[in-house]
């Protein structure tokens, strides 16, 4: 567990893999993670599990008296410094760890837009609800396609209902002998329960996102089939996908803070060699505890010296006079 005090959890497995594969590991990257890890041990990182991250993100926004509506641009660089660093670490993890990014963004959208993550182990396509609408959330990096998932349920439904001979959903969808209504029914059954879709694209410190209704997505797919354009997904024959250019609604931006190592260093706890006022305040707590005082607490004490001193006087007034006399101050 000591390693987690030095490196952010998101980077431990990544660095191990790179070392195992004999890839070059930049010492500056490791130093950056050490500094960020030290901060996270005190600031508490935003969880990556969706149902937990959504709750924490809501608390952060409520504490900042901030709210957003789905479809708006979101600027997280205006938050308190500690929360900016937490969001930086959170998005950095989602960006770098593909294994958790897909479901991780569900908690982000639920948290930012006052939604709820759909619980349980259901295989339904609804990931979150915002208001009374269930959304399926998709996330990709540049150059990838949005996979809309399996069409098995819809395919089995229309095959049985209309007694069709096709072996795969894609074979059925591409057939010119199948009426559009049946293809529409296949999509509707496959996407059952979905009221809308959230499509997001991960960039360095910006997450682009767009929303479409379920009907809009189905119509786009049917139009692409009519035009002879590709809709095949990762599971050839059984799934469909869309390109970012297919998203007709336009994208909004979620802008995350970004930090270099030097800037993070300035946010670190007690560093006596800096000689800052906050470091001198931290030293009041003794060698054993000075490095445990959070930077935002030290900054508060620096800015509110009179108020702090008044509270100290009220708390220790019976001892202060004796001590001042002892030291010849009065």
C-alpha positions in Angstrom: 0.0 0.0 0.0 3.0 2.3 0.4 3.3 2.5 -3.4 -0.1 4.1 -3.5 1.2 7.0 -1.5 3.8 7.7 -4.2 2.0 6.9 -7.4 -1.6 7.5 -8.4 -3.4 4.2 -8.6 -4.2 4.8 -12.3 -0.5 4.7 -13.2 0.7 1.7 -11.2 -0.4 -0.9 -13.6 0.5 1.2 -16.7 4.1 1.7 -15.5 4.4 -2.0 -14.6 3.2 -3.0 -18.1 5.6 -0.6 -19.8 8.5 -1.9 -17.7 7.6 -5.5 -18.4 7.5 -4.7 -22.1 10.8 -2.9 -21.9 9.2 0.3 -23.1 10.9 3.6 -22.3 9.5 5.2 -19.1 10.2 8.9 -18.9 11.5 9.8 -15.4 9.6 13.0 -15.6 6.3 11.0 -15.9 7.2 9.0 -12.8 8.0 12.2 -10.9 4.7 13.7 -12.1 2.8 10.7 -10.7 4.7 10.9 -7.4 3.7 14.5 -6.9 0.1 13.9 -7.9 0.0 10.8 -5.8 1.1 12.7 -2.7 -1.6 15.2 -3.3 -4.3 12.5 -3.8 -3.5 10.8 -0.5 -4.8 14.0 1.2 -7.3 15.4 -1.3 -9.0 12.0 -1.9 -9.3 11.2 -5.6 -12.7 11.0 -7.3 -13.6 7.3 -7.5 -13.6 5.7 -10.9 -16.5 3.4 -10.2 -19.5 5.1 -11.8 -22.1 4.9 -9.0 -19.4 6.3 -6.5 -17.9 9.0 -8.8 -21.4 10.4 -9.6 -22.1 11.0 -5.9 -18.7 12.6 -5.3 -18.9 14.8 -8.4 -22.4 16.0 -7.2 -20.9 16.9 -3.8 -18.1 18.9 -5.4 -20.5 20.9 -7.6 -22.9 21.5 -4.7 -20.0 22.7 -2.5 -19.1 25.1 -5.3 -22.8 26.1 -5.8 -22.4 25.0 -9.5 -24.9 23.2 -11.7 -25.1 22.2 -15.4 -27.7 21.0 -17.8 -27.1 18.3 -20.4 -26.0 19.9 -23.6 -24.2 22.8 -22.0 -20.5 23.5 -22.2 -18.8 22.6 -18.8 -15.7 24.4 -17.6 -14.2 22.7 -14.6 -11.2 25.0 -14.4 -13.2 27.5 -12.4 -13.5 25.2 -9.3 -11.6 25.4 -6.1 -7.9 24.5 -6.5 -8.2 21.2 -4.6 -11.2 20.1 -6.7 -9.5 21.2 -9.9 -6.6 18.8 -9.0 -9.1 16.0 -8.2 -10.8 16.5 -11.6 -7.4 16.6 -13.3 -6.4 13.2 -11.8 -9.8 11.8 -12.5 -9.9 12.7 -16.2 -6.2 11.8 -16.6 -7.0 8.3 -15.4 -10.0 7.9 -17.7 -7.9 9.2 -20.6 -5.0 6.8 -20.0 -6.7 3.7 -18.8 -8.9 2.4 -21.6 -10.1 -0.5 -19.6 -12.1 1.8 -17.2 -12.8 4.7 -19.6 -15.8 3.1 -21.2 -17.9 2.8 -18.0 -16.0 5.5 -16.1 -17.6 8.3 -18.1 -21.1 7.1 -17.0 -20.4 8.4 -13.5 -19.0 11.6 -14.9 -22.2 12.4 -16.9 -24.5 11.3 -14.1 -22.5 13.5 -11.6 -22.3 16.6 -13.8 -25.9 16.6 -14.9 -27.6 15.4 -11.7 -28.4 12.0 -13.0 -28.3 8.5 -11.6 -26.1 5.5 -12.6 -28.3 2.5 -13.4 -27.5 -0.1 -10.8 -27.5 -3.9 -10.8 -25.9 -6.3 -13.3 -28.4 -5.7 -16.1 -27.2 -6.1 -19.6 -29.6 -3.5 -20.8 -28.2 -0.6 -22.8 -29.4 2.1 -20.4 -26.3 3.3 -18.4 -27.6 6.3 -16.6 -30.9 8.3 -16.2 -31.1 12.1 -16.3 -34.5 13.3 -15.3 -36.9 10.6 -16.6 -34.8 9.7 -19.7 -32.6 6.7 -19.8 -29.3 7.2 -21.7 -26.8 4.9 -23.2 -23.3 6.4 -22.8 -20.5 5.8 -25.4 -16.9 7.0 -25.2 -14.1 6.8 -27.8 -10.8 8.4 -28.7 -10.0 10.2 -32.0 -10.2 7.8 -35.0 -12.5 5.3 -33.3 -16.2 4.6 -34.0 -19.1 4.5 -31.5 -20.1 0.9 -31.0 -23.9 0.7 -30.3 -23.7 -2.8 -28.9 -25.3 -6.1 -29.8 -28.5 -6.4 -31.9 -29.2 -10.0 -30.8 -32.4 -9.3 -28.9 -33.9 -7.3 -31.7 -32.8 -9.8 -34.3 -34.3 -12.7 -32.5 -37.5 -10.8 -32.0 -38.1 -9.9 -35.7 -36.8 -13.3 -36.9 -39.4 -15.0 -34.8 -42.2 -12.5 -35.5 -41.8 -12.4 -39.3 -40.4 -15.9 -39.7 -37.2 -14.6 -41.5 -34.4 -16.8 -42.8 -31.4 -14.5 -42.0 -28.5 -15.8 -39.9 -27.1 -12.4 -38.6 -28.6 -9.0 -37.8 -26.2 -7.3 -40.4 -27.3 -9.8 -43.1 -30.9 -8.8 -42.4 -30.3 -5.1 -42.3 -28.3 -5.0 -45.5 -30.9 -7.1 -47.4 -32.9 -5.0 -49.9 -35.8 -7.6 -49.6 -36.5 -6.6 -46.0 -38.9 -3.7 -45.5 -37.7 -0.7 -43.5 -40.4 -1.3 -40.9 -38.8 -4.6 -39.9 -35.4 -3.0 -39.7 -36.8 -0.3 -37.5 -38.4 -2.9 -35.3 -35.0 -4.7 -35.0 -33.3 -1.5 -33.8 -36.2 -0.5 -31.5 -36.2 -3.9 -29.7 -32.4 -4.0 -29.5 -32.3 -0.5 -28.0 -35.4 -1.1 -25.8 -35.5 1.3 -22.8 -33.1 3.8 -24.3 -34.5 7.3 -24.5 -31.3 9.0 -25.6 -27.7 8.5 -26.4 -24.6 10.4 -25.1 -21.6 10.2 -27.4 -18.3 11.4 -26.1 -14.8 11.8 -27.5 -11.7 11.9 -25.2 -9.0 14.5 -25.9 -6.1 15.7 -23.7 -8.1 18.0 -21.4 -11.4 18.3 -23.2 -14.2 15.8 -23.5 -16.5 16.5 -26.4 -20.0 15.2 -26.1 -23.2 15.2 -28.0 -26.7 13.9 -27.3 -29.2 12.3 -29.6 -32.7 10.8 -29.0 -33.1 7.1 -29.6 -35.3 7.9 -32.6 -32.6 10.1 -34.2 -30.0 7.3 -33.8 -32.3 4.7 -35.4 -33.1 7.1 -38.3 -29.4 7.8 -38.9 -28.7 4.0 -39.0 -31.6 3.4 -41.5 -30.4 6.3 -43.7 -26.9 5.0 -43.7 -28.2 1.5 -44.7 -30.3 3.1 -47.5 -27.2 5.0 -48.8 -25.0 1.8 -48.7 -22.7 3.2 -46.0 -21.0 1.0 -43.4 -22.8 0.5 -40.1 -20.9 -2.7 -38.9 -19.6 -2.8 -35.4 -16.8 -4.6 -33.6 -18.7 -7.9 -33.6 -19.1 -8.4 -37.3 -22.6 -9.5 -38.2 -24.0 -8.8 -34.7 -23.5 -5.1 -33.9 -23.6 -1.7 -35.4 -21.5 1.5 -35.0 -21.5 5.2 -35.9 -18.7 7.6 -36.9 -18.4 10.9 -35.0 -19.4 12.7 -38.3 -22.7 10.9 -38.2 -23.7 12.7 -35.0 -25.9 15.5 -36.4 -26.5 17.5 -33.2 -23.1 19.0 -32.8 -20.7 18.6 -29.8 -20.4 20.5 -26.6 -17.2 20.6 -24.5 -16.3 19.5 -21.0 -13.0 21.3 -20.2 -10.8 19.8 -17.5 -7.9 21.4 -15.6 -4.5 20.5 -16.7 -1.3 20.6 -14.6 2.4 20.2 -15.2 4.7 18.9 -12.4 6.0 22.3 -11.4 2.5 23.7 -10.9 1.5 20.6 -8.9 4.6 21.0 -6.7 3.4 24.5 -5.7 0.2 22.8 -4.4 2.2 20.4 -2.3 2.1 20.4 1.4 4.9 21.6 3.8 8.1 22.4 1.9 10.3 24.4 4.3 12.9 25.1 1.7 10.4 27.3 -0.2 10.2 29.8 2.7 6.6 30.7 1.9 4.3 32.1 4.6 2.2 29.0 4.3 5.3 26.8 5.0 6.0 28.9 8.1 2.4 28.4 9.2 2.7 24.6 8.7 5.9 24.6 10.8 3.7 25.7 13.8 2.3 22.2 13.9 5.7 20.6 14.5 8.0 18.4 12.5 5.8 15.3 12.8 2.6 16.9 11.6 3.6 19.9 9.5 3.5 17.9 6.2 0.0 16.7 6.9 -1.8 20.1 6.8 -3.6 20.6 3.5 -2.5 23.5 1.3 -6.1 25.0 1.2 -6.1 25.0 5.1 -2.7 26.7 5.2 -3.9 29.2 2.6 -7.0 29.9 4.7 -4.8 30.6 7.8 -2.6 32.9 5.8 -5.5 35.0 4.5 -7.4 35.0 7.9 -4.6 35.6 10.4 -6.6 38.0 12.6 -9.5 35.6 12.9 -7.2 32.6 13.6 -5.3 34.5 16.2 -8.6 35.6 17.9 -9.7 32.0 18.1 -6.3 30.9 19.5 -6.5 33.7 22.2 -10.1 32.7 23.1 -9.0 29.0 23.3 -5.8 29.5 25.3 -6.3 32.8 27.0 -5.5 31.4 30.4 -2.0 30.2 29.2 -1.1 33.0 26.8 -0.6 35.7 29.3 1.7 33.5 31.4 3.7 32.4 28.3 4.1 36.0 27.1 5.4 37.1 30.5 7.7 34.1 30.6 9.2 35.1 27.2 9.4 38.8 28.2 6.9 39.9 25.6 4.8 41.8 28.1 
